[in-house]
């Protein structure tokens, strides 16, 4: 039974859905969370940037990913200093979450730096559950389509971005076996989130929702 659960979990390890023998999703489940992020709507389909993420600044975080895990971030400068800072830190948050899954702990320095409130609690619990189920991450994860959709008083912001998990997989911790799955539209996930600026000036994700197979993220 545990092996079955692991194989079912493989297609949606980071998609924040419930692990069960019934599968990652059903025809009636679009993979959306129930949290509503104010100001995070809209945004058409965007082509990923051909450039890599911006050059790391002084004090930028470093990410200790497993040797078989790669994070590709496609995040262009907008020309607006505030929005660029928000997008930079949200991109860091995506990498922090991937690092945390690789380490099996949601209380890493980078998670505490770029997540707070209910978002930090949720991912800490989710990462612990995945580790308890005997799983970790493997493969390539791509983040693209970053967009700030709302900024309020320079203190809070609504942001959206896409994740491509088509080359990312679950891996059994004990056997090191990678649980490969067939690519599908649900490998592309739209995240919408609310971020707030903390006392040190970093933007932290406080609320986050997602939708698997969203048309604005799906790519052939």
ABEGO torsion letter per residue (X at the ends): XAAAAAAAAAAAAAAGBBBBAAEABBAABAGBBABBBBGABEEBBBBBBABBBBBBBBGBBBBBBBAABBBBBBBBBAGBAAAAAAAAAAAAAAAAAAAAAAAGBAABAAAAAABBEAAAAAAAAAAAAAAAAGBBBBEBBBBBGBBBABBBGGABBBBBBBBBAAABBBBBAAAGBBBBBBBBAAABBBBBBBBBBBAAGBBBBABBBBBBGBAAABBX
